[in-house]
């Protein structure tokens, strides 16, 4: 079973570490939250990593993999690994400073530029699961109209944000 929350947790952990190691924030690291962006903040400044869209990779969904390209009897086909795409709206909010919001988004963008492939946390449970081990992180360029439509759908005020697509690939 694929668990999207493990991807969110891993992405949040990577960002939390980058913020705490940042010279900008040092020991005063704002928390990272995956709550709905409209939910009240617990602290003055907060980074929000909100999963707003989930889908499968259309290029690898349910397609057969040919094991042999020679003419003659065909071998049974194997299925491609399950691949999912998760889109995250990453925004920063501060009760007191728009500068801190922009600095926080700068740290995030630098972190994800430096780490385009992240290690996903291992699932620990009594039931064995086939989970992805890595994910690639890619910035998605959305226009103002698309971003404002997302904020309108979330019923939250428009603010500075960036969107990233995280792609996983579960191999048997």
Secondary structure, DSSP 8 states (H G I E B T S, - for coil): ---HHHHHHHHHHHHHHHHHH-TTTTT---EEE-S-TTS--SSSEEEEEEEEEEEE-TTTTT-EE-S--SSSS----EE--EEEEEEEEEEEEESS-HHHHHHHHHHHHHHHHH-SEEE-----SSS-----SEEEEEEE---HHHHHHHHHHHT-----EEEEEEEEEE--
